[in-house]
Amino acid sequence: MVEEWIKVLEKPDVWDQNAFNDVVRMGATKSREDGLFEGWNKQVNVGILPAAQFSSGHVFFVQHKYEEFGLQPYVAHATFQYSGTPGKRHRFREAMLFEDPP
């Protein structure tokens, strides 16, 4: 699957995340009763992770859904915000998730 993704990324007008999504959906099946589906020509199982524990930046840093549901977050993704990479680092600093010596 990764080799297929790399091949798609060779096109100059392709965004990596969209390309990955397209590759995963190649030959995908309908969802099963357990919420999973088979992706990439039935070679991988795909499912949706709970957003409160596998959070986008907004869900983690702004909405604090993990606190609302009393859950331990597993990961926070520094998604787009207007200050670029420095802003992403700052969000992690504010949440005490980024080691930043003085």
Secondary structure, DSSP 8 states (H G I E B T S, - for coil): -HHHHHHHHTSTT--HHHHHHHHHHTT-----TTS-EEETTTTEEE----TTTEE-HIIIIII-HHHHTT----EE-----TTHHHHHHHHHHHTT-S----
